[in-house]
Amino acid sequence: MGLIRTVVFTDLFGSIGAFEALGNAKATQVVTEVTSWISTVIEAHGGRVVKILGDGVLALFENNHQGISAVIEIQRSRLKQLAHPSGASRMPIRIGVATGEVELVDGDCYGDAVNVAARLSDMSGPQQIWASSQSLQDVPQRSGVHFRTLGPISIRGRAESCTVYQIDWQEDVSTEFLTMQAELDSSFDTPDRDALGGQIELSWLTTRMTFRSYELPIHIGRVPQADFVVTDPRVSRTHARIDWRNGSFMLVDLSSYGCWVRFSGGGSDLLLRRKECVLHGRGEISLGSSFADLSAATVMFSLS
């Protein structure tokens, strides 16, 4: 029987572009410096670096608390590094975390949790932390950190969906639009349910359209050329885009005034301004103004 461990996989976003911009020698130096620094943070939190895979780091922790504390410090510290005017690279970090049984063989590790952590890192965006529900069990709440459910998400190569949370770690983010999780929502722990299906239905007033995953990306906007047209003056010409990325429907805000997202079943409204989020289940997207404005242009969405 293997050991139960918290698995962390970090990845430098944009490293391919860095090699093109900086040249092989300089980019290799920068990537090595960052991955070495990540390894130092991991070890300072009681973790063990299993291996460095180019611009990625695979690590194990004996418990969830150590792993979550480490990844939050990595993101917060990296954000400060990127803001420094003398920073040599603009490569942010994306992180996946999963907990489960792992097998240790000749210094390497294997198991479902390893695969899930790697896939969550791939599916997340720059400066994001995606974590399986198991990896957040028994993790105490702390100031400025919020666990926001993304629901059950399909993981490539895995028969069952995985309940995933995004860890909102930025201390200066307004909590008005984030979900504070006193405890994890057990209603999402249904292995036979996958909220991220192969098509998405959008509706606004009398307009109703369905888009299959292979038809994406599609654009939502005010102009007739948009794939889904919302003729409201508060809606930008091209307000938002919906992508199909690694088995997930992603809403990407492209506007000046933002999008608000509300999922059915509760939780706080999520504000996107030039950011993105995973769409799951059913809900509403308010374009250009919040849901507090009863006249807002609101698009209903449903995944199936």
BAROZA-339547 format. One record per residue (C-alpha): residue in three letters; residue number from 1; x, y, z. Coordinates in nm, 4 decimals, decimal comma. Each point is the difference from the previous one (the first is absolute). Example, Ala and Ser with C-alpha at 12.3 -4.5 7.8 and 13.67 -1.06 7.14 Angstrom:
ala | 1 | 1,2300 | -0,4500 | 0,7800
ser | 2 | 0,1370 | 0,3440 | -0,0660
//
This chain:
met | 1 | 0,0000 | 0,0000 | 0,0000
gly | 2 | 0,1291 | 0,3458 | -0,0892
leu | 3 | 0,0308 | 0,3091 | 0,2161
ile | 4 | -0,2606 | 0,2746 | 0,0202
arg | 5 | 0,1681 | 0,3227 | -0,1082
thr | 6 | -0,0896 | 0,3489 | -0,1201
val | 7 | 0,1406 | 0,0383 | -0,3499
val | 8 | 0,0958 | 0,3417 | -0,1388
phe | 9 | 0,0871 | 0,0704 | -0,3616
thr | 10 | 0,1197 | 0,3472 | -0,1006
asp | 11 | 0,0506 | 0,1240 | -0,3539
leu | 12 | 0,1513 | 0,3196 | -0,1404
phe | 13 | -0,2515 | 0,1584 | -0,2374
gly | 14 | 0,1518 | 0,1527 | -0,3134
ser | 15 | 0,3384 | -0,1682 | 0,0162
ile | 16 | -0,0083 | -0,0853 | -0,3722
gly | 17 | -0,0328 | 0,3679 | -0,0846
ala | 18 | 0,2813 | 0,0808 | 0,2419
phe | 19 | 0,2408 | -0,2248 | -0,1914
glu | 20 | -0,0933 | 0,1792 | -0,3201
ala | 21 | 0,0337 | 0,3470 | 0,1547
leu | 22 | 0,3055 | -0,0536 | 0,2207
gly | 23 | 0,1900 | -0,2681 | -0,1871
asn | 24 | 0,0773 | -0,3495 | 0,1240
ala | 25 | 0,2823 | 0,0864 | 0,2400
lys | 26 | -0,1746 | 0,2879 | 0,1797
ala | 27 | -0,3404 | -0,1719 | 0,0095
thr | 28 | 0,1553 | -0,3177 | 0,1398
gln | 29 | 0,1658 | 0,2069 | 0,2727
val | 30 | -0,3273 | 0,1728 | 0,0910
val | 31 | -0,2025 | -0,3230 | 0,0019
thr | 32 | 0,2628 | -0,1731 | 0,2134
glu | 33 | 0,0045 | 0,2881 | 0,2477
val | 34 | -0,3779 | -0,0040 | 0,0370
thr | 35 | -0,0344 | -0,3778 | 0,0343
ser | 36 | 0,2850 | -0,0031 | 0,2547
trp | 37 | -0,1760 | 0,2727 | 0,1977
ile | 38 | -0,3291 | -0,1952 | -0,0134
ser | 39 | 0,1842 | -0,3054 | 0,1309
thr | 40 | 0,1361 | 0,2045 | 0,2909
val | 41 | -0,3491 | 0,1180 | 0,0970
ile | 42 | -0,1327 | -0,3563 | -0,0213
glu | 43 | 0,2728 | -0,1333 | 0,2253
ala | 44 | -0,0476 | 0,2856 | 0,2474
his | 45 | -0,3606 | -0,1143 | 0,0411
gly | 46 | 0,0978 | -0,3592 | 0,0692
gly | 47 | -0,0465 | -0,1260 | -0,3546
arg | 48 | 0,2212 | -0,2210 | -0,2110
val | 49 | 0,0897 | 0,0848 | -0,3583
val | 50 | -0,0330 | -0,3207 | -0,2011
lys | 51 | 0,1303 | 0,1390 | -0,3268
ile | 52 | 0,0316 | 0,3057 | -0,2201
leu | 53 | -0,1389 | -0,0444 | -0,3496
gly | 54 | 0,1389 | 0,2869 | -0,2040
asp | 55 | -0,2204 | 0,2887 | 0,1169
gly | 56 | -0,2130 | -0,2198 | 0,2312
val | 57 | 0,0488 | -0,1168 | 0,3573
leu | 58 | -0,1600 | -0,3132 | 0,1495
ala | 59 | -0,0095 | -0,0159 | 0,3798
leu | 60 | -0,1549 | -0,1999 | 0,2833
phe | 61 | -0,1242 | 0,1097 | 0,3423
glu | 62 | -0,0996 | -0,2152 | 0,2939
asn | 63 | -0,3184 | 0,1987 | 0,0596
asn | 64 | -0,2344 | 0,2442 | -0,1700
his | 65 | 0,0781 | 0,2923 | 0,2285
gln | 66 | 0,3697 | -0,0007 | -0,0953
gly | 67 | -0,0747 | -0,0281 | -0,3706
ile | 68 | -0,2635 | 0,2746 | -0,0116
ser | 69 | 0,2138 | 0,2370 | 0,2084
ala | 70 | 0,2930 | -0,0574 | -0,2353
val | 71 | -0,1916 | 0,0670 | -0,3233
ile | 72 | -0,1567 | 0,3174 | 0,1409
glu | 73 | 0,3428 | 0,1315 | 0,0977
ile | 74 | 0,1367 | -0,0905 | -0,3441
gln | 75 | -0,2730 | 0,1980 | -0,1784
arg | 76 | 0,0139 | 0,3007 | 0,2316
ser | 77 | 0,3781 | 0,0218 | -0,0131
arg | 78 | 0,0108 | -0,0507 | -0,3761
leu | 79 | -0,2507 | 0,2817 | -0,0496
lys | 80 | 0,2360 | 0,2331 | 0,1855
gln | 81 | 0,2900 | -0,1204 | -0,2137
leu | 82 | -0,1901 | 0,0705 | -0,3208
ala | 83 | -0,0818 | 0,3510 | 0,1190
his | 84 | 0,3678 | 0,0800 | 0,0590
pro | 85 | 0,1339 | 0,2274 | -0,2765
ser | 86 | 0,3215 | -0,1971 | -0,0338
gly | 87 | -0,1776 | -0,3319 | -0,0515
ala | 88 | 0,1628 | -0,1917 | -0,2834
ser | 89 | -0,3119 | -0,1883 | -0,1009
arg | 90 | -0,3765 | 0,0381 | 0,0077
met | 91 | -0,0688 | -0,3714 | 0,0456
pro | 92 | -0,2772 | -0,0509 | 0,2584
ile | 93 | -0,0679 | -0,3347 | 0,1655
arg | 94 | -0,3000 | -0,2302 | -0,0195
ile | 95 | -0,0475 | -0,2734 | 0,2585
gly | 96 | -0,1973 | -0,3225 | 0,0406
val | 97 | -0,0497 | -0,1783 | 0,3347
ala | 98 | -0,1488 | -0,3433 | 0,0691
thr | 99 | 0,0012 | -0,2438 | 0,2912
gly | 100 | -0,0034 | -0,3766 | -0,0200
glu | 101 | 0,1979 | -0,3194 | 0,0104
val | 102 | 0,3389 | 0,0094 | -0,1711
glu | 103 | 0,2626 | -0,2638 | -0,0671
leu | 104 | 0,3658 | 0,0893 | 0,0481
val | 105 | 0,2332 | -0,1868 | -0,2354
asp | 106 | 0,3717 | 0,0785 | -0,0356
gly | 107 | -0,0438 | 0,3596 | 0,1121
asp | 108 | -0,2965 | 0,0670 | -0,2305
cys | 109 | -0,3724 | -0,0076 | 0,0815
tyr | 110 | -0,3044 | -0,1348 | -0,1792
gly | 111 | -0,3736 | -0,0074 | 0,0541
asp | 112 | -0,3329 | 0,1606 | -0,0789
ala | 113 | 0,0732 | 0,3034 | 0,2194
val | 114 | 0,3193 | 0,0674 | -0,1981
asn | 115 | -0,1916 | -0,0081 | -0,3276
val | 116 | -0,2796 | 0,2207 | 0,1348
ala | 117 | 0,2411 | 0,2621 | 0,1371
ala | 118 | 0,1809 | 0,0187 | -0,3338
arg | 119 | -0,3269 | 0,0326 | -0,1951
leu | 120 | -0,1379 | 0,2685 | 0,2330
ser | 121 | 0,3197 | 0,1972 | -0,0485
asp | 122 | -0,0418 | -0,0276 | -0,3778
met | 123 | -0,3658 | 0,1045 | 0,0139
ser | 124 | 0,0449 | 0,2955 | 0,2352
gly | 125 | 0,0989 | 0,3462 | -0,1108
pro | 126 | 0,3041 | 0,2117 | 0,0876
gln | 127 | 0,0155 | 0,0942 | 0,3699
gln | 128 | -0,2717 | -0,2544 | 0,0804
ile | 129 | -0,0095 | -0,2941 | 0,2419
trp | 130 | -0,2446 | -0,2825 | -0,0749
ala | 131 | -0,0420 | -0,2634 | 0,2703
ser | 132 | -0,2016 | -0,3197 | 0,0344
ser | 133 | -0,2543 | -0,0062 | 0,2817
gln | 134 | 0,2045 | -0,2635 | 0,1856
ser | 135 | 0,3018 | 0,2293 | 0,0162
leu | 136 | -0,2011 | 0,2676 | 0,1852
gln | 137 | -0,1358 | -0,2282 | 0,2710
asp | 138 | 0,1029 | 0,1125 | 0,3512
val | 139 | 0,1717 | 0,3118 | -0,1360
pro | 140 | -0,0764 | 0,2855 | 0,2430
gln | 141 | -0,1314 | 0,3287 | -0,1322
arg | 142 | 0,2411 | 0,2910 | -0,0069
ser | 143 | -0,0318 | 0,3682 | -0,0738
gly | 144 | -0,0110 | 0,0915 | -0,3670
val | 145 | -0,0439 | -0,3578 | -0,1271
his | 146 | -0,3238 | -0,1323 | -0,1473
phe | 147 | -0,0953 | -0,3346 | -0,1521
arg | 148 | -0,2320 | 0,0439 | -0,2981
thr | 149 | -0,1635 | -0,3077 | -0,1461
leu | 150 | 0,0363 | -0,0724 | -0,3707
gly | 151 | -0,2135 | -0,3133 | 0,0320
pro | 152 | 0,0680 | -0,3459 | -0,1460
ile | 153 | 0,2503 | 0,0212 | -0,2868
ser | 154 | 0,0995 | -0,2673 | -0,2490
ile | 155 | 0,3642 | -0,1019 | 0,0234
arg | 156 | 0,1407 | -0,1483 | -0,3188
gly | 157 | 0,0721 | -0,3699 | 0,0376
arg | 158 | -0,2168 | -0,0290 | 0,3133
ala | 159 | -0,3388 | -0,1722 | -0,0012
glu | 160 | -0,1433 | 0,2026 | 0,2899
ser | 161 | -0,0214 | 0,3768 | 0,0190
cys | 162 | 0,1941 | 0,1822 | 0,2700
thr | 163 | -0,1503 | 0,2619 | 0,2322
val | 164 | 0,2248 | 0,3041 | -0,0339
tyr | 165 | 0,0409 | 0,3270 | 0,1885
gln | 166 | 0,1909 | 0,3117 | -0,0949
ile | 167 | 0,1994 | 0,1509 | 0,2846
asp | 168 | -0,0333 | 0,3781 | -0,0099
trp | 169 | 0,3167 | 0,1069 | 0,1751
gln | 170 | 0,0453 | 0,3680 | -0,0868
glu | 171 | -0,0259 | 0,1977 | 0,3219
asp | 172 | -0,1284 | 0,3170 | -0,1671
val | 173 | -0,2843 | -0,1667 | -0,1927
ser | 174 | -0,3432 | 0,1255 | 0,1035
thr | 175 | -0,1856 | -0,2747 | 0,1841
glu | 176 | -0,3335 | 0,1293 | -0,1312
phe | 177 | 0,0250 | -0,2244 | -0,3016
leu | 178 | 0,1668 | -0,3026 | 0,1570
thr | 179 | -0,1419 | -0,3017 | 0,1801
met | 180 | 0,1282 | -0,0510 | 0,3542
gln | 181 | -0,0102 | -0,3726 | 0,0677
ala | 182 | -0,0453 | -0,0792 | 0,3685
glu | 183 | -0,0129 | -0,3636 | -0,1099
leu | 184 | 0,0134 | -0,1693 | -0,3380
asp | 185 | -0,3322 | -0,0475 | -0,1775
ser | 186 | -0,0668 | -0,3739 | 0,0074
ser | 187 | -0,2730 | 0,0356 | -0,2652
phe | 188 | 0,2717 | 0,0047 | -0,2650
asp | 189 | 0,1534 | -0,3301 | 0,1125
thr | 190 | -0,2016 | -0,2104 | -0,2445
pro | 191 | 0,2357 | -0,2094 | -0,2151
asp | 192 | -0,2612 | -0,0768 | -0,2661
arg | 193 | -0,0708 | 0,3684 | -0,0643
asp | 194 | 0,2005 | 0,2119 | -0,2404
ala | 195 | -0,1071 | 0,3628 | -0,0230
leu | 196 | 0,2229 | 0,0717 | -0,2986
gly | 197 | -0,1803 | -0,1496 | -0,2958
gly | 198 | 0,0453 | 0,0133 | -0,3739
gln | 199 | -0,2336 | 0,2878 | -0,0779
ile | 200 | -0,1104 | 0,3331 | 0,1445
glu | 201 | -0,3360 | 0,1698 | -0,0447
leu | 202 | -0,0217 | 0,3811 | 0,0201
ser | 203 | -0,3214 | 0,1991 | 0,0213
trp | 204 | -0,0833 | 0,3712 | 0,0175
leu | 205 | -0,3550 | 0,1293 | -0,0324
thr | 206 | -0,1391 | -0,1952 | -0,2993
thr | 207 | 0,3431 | -0,1070 | -0,1336
arg | 208 | 0,1030 | -0,3559 | 0,0783
met | 209 | 0,3024 | -0,1710 | -0,1548
thr | 210 | 0,1924 | -0,3197 | 0,0659
phe | 211 | 0,3713 | -0,0415 | -0,0745
arg | 212 | 0,1917 | -0,3272 | -0,0051
ser | 213 | 0,3517 | -0,0163 | 0,1389
tyr | 214 | 0,1491 | -0,0380 | -0,3491
glu | 215 | -0,1685 | 0,3268 | -0,1068
leu | 216 | 0,1873 | 0,2041 | 0,2583
pro | 217 | 0,1356 | 0,2587 | 0,0494
ile | 218 | -0,3058 | 0,2237 | -0,0392
his | 219 | -0,0335 | 0,3705 | 0,0787
ile | 220 | -0,2763 | 0,1795 | 0,1871
gly | 221 | -0,0440 | 0,3655 | -0,0917
arg | 222 | -0,2124 | 0,2864 | -0,1254
val | 223 | 0,1017 | -0,0054 | -0,3673
pro | 224 | -0,1831 | -0,2148 | -0,2574
gln | 225 | 0,3240 | -0,1859 | -0,0753
ala | 226 | 0,0030 | -0,1521 | 0,3515
asp | 227 | -0,0943 | -0,3670 | 0,0269
phe | 228 | -0,2510 | 0,0830 | 0,2743
val | 229 | -0,1382 | 0,3532 | -0,0324
val | 230 | -0,1197 | 0,2014 | 0,3017
thr | 231 | -0,1212 | 0,3425 | -0,1151
asp | 232 | 0,0339 | 0,1984 | 0,3200
pro | 233 | 0,1984 | 0,3278 | 0,0166
arg | 234 | 0,1918 | -0,1207 | 0,3055
val | 235 | 0,1302 | -0,3013 | -0,1915
ser | 236 | 0,3321 | 0,0459 | -0,1790
arg | 237 | 0,0332 | -0,0667 | -0,3705
thr | 238 | 0,1863 | -0,3197 | 0,0887
his | 239 | -0,0749 | -0,0467 | 0,3681
ala | 240 | 0,1028 | -0,3581 | 0,0807
arg | 241 | 0,1216 | -0,3234 | -0,1518
ile | 242 | -0,0837 | -0,3599 | 0,0865
asp | 243 | 0,2812 | -0,2499 | -0,0594
trp | 244 | 0,0158 | -0,3791 | 0,0160
arg | 245 | 0,3251 | -0,0674 | 0,1795
asn | 246 | 0,1178 | -0,3370 | 0,1306
gly | 247 | -0,3539 | -0,1288 | 0,0390
ser | 248 | -0,1370 | 0,3172 | 0,1618
phe | 249 | -0,2177 | 0,2907 | -0,1106
met | 250 | 0,1943 | 0,3179 | 0,0820
leu | 251 | -0,1592 | 0,3469 | 0,0116
val | 252 | 0,2559 | 0,2696 | -0,0861
asp | 253 | -0,0883 | 0,3656 | 0,0610
leu | 254 | 0,1168 | 0,2335 | -0,2792
ser | 255 | -0,1905 | 0,3127 | 0,1041
ser | 256 | 0,0679 | 0,3287 | 0,1767
tyr | 257 | -0,2716 | -0,0410 | 0,2621
gly | 258 | 0,0140 | -0,3702 | 0,0728
cys | 259 | -0,2249 | -0,3023 | 0,0347
trp | 260 | -0,1754 | -0,1274 | 0,3098
val | 261 | -0,0615 | -0,3737 | 0,0323
arg | 262 | -0,2549 | -0,1648 | 0,2283
phe | 263 | -0,0278 | -0,3791 | 0,0263
ser | 264 | -0,3236 | -0,1784 | 0,0847
gly | 265 | -0,0023 | -0,1553 | 0,3442
gly | 266 | 0,1437 | 0,2917 | 0,1962
gly | 267 | 0,3356 | 0,1655 | 0,0554
ser | 268 | 0,1116 | 0,3575 | -0,0447
asp | 269 | 0,0001 | 0,1805 | -0,3330
leu | 270 | 0,3337 | -0,0114 | -0,1797
leu | 271 | 0,1334 | 0,3123 | -0,1708
leu | 272 | 0,2257 | -0,0386 | -0,3041
arg | 273 | 0,1933 | 0,2957 | -0,1358
arg | 274 | 0,2415 | -0,1157 | -0,2689
lys | 275 | 0,0049 | -0,3360 | 0,1791
glu | 276 | -0,1499 | -0,3427 | -0,0585
cys | 277 | -0,1844 | -0,2749 | 0,1828
val | 278 | -0,1313 | -0,3504 | -0,0583
leu | 279 | -0,3709 | -0,0242 | -0,0748
his | 280 | -0,1818 | -0,2976 | 0,1477
gly | 281 | -0,3567 | -0,1127 | 0,0456
arg | 282 | -0,2472 | 0,2853 | -0,0436
gly | 283 | 0,0093 | 0,3675 | 0,0742
glu | 284 | -0,0090 | 0,3570 | -0,1233
ile | 285 | 0,2494 | 0,2433 | -0,1517
ser | 286 | -0,0682 | 0,3710 | 0,0480
leu | 287 | 0,1734 | 0,2126 | -0,2637
gly | 288 | 0,1282 | 0,3480 | 0,0833
ser | 289 | -0,1766 | 0,0437 | 0,3341
ser | 290 | -0,0600 | -0,2057 | 0,3130
phe | 291 | -0,3052 | -0,2064 | 0,0855
ala | 292 | -0,1027 | 0,2804 | 0,2376
asp | 293 | -0,1087 | 0,1905 | -0,3114
leu | 294 | -0,3339 | -0,1653 | -0,0814
ser | 295 | 0,0176 | 0,1308 | -0,3567
ala | 296 | 0,3400 | -0,1588 | -0,0664
ala | 297 | 0,0462 | -0,2038 | -0,3168
thr | 298 | 0,0012 | -0,3508 | 0,1470
val | 299 | 0,0848 | -0,3096 | -0,2034
met | 300 | -0,1127 | -0,3358 | 0,1371
phe | 301 | 0,2313 | -0,2966 | -0,0560
ser | 302 | -0,0467 | -0,3740 | 0,0383
leu | 303 | 0,2535 | -0,2771 | -0,0599
ser | 304 | -0,1036 | -0,3495 | -0,1015
//
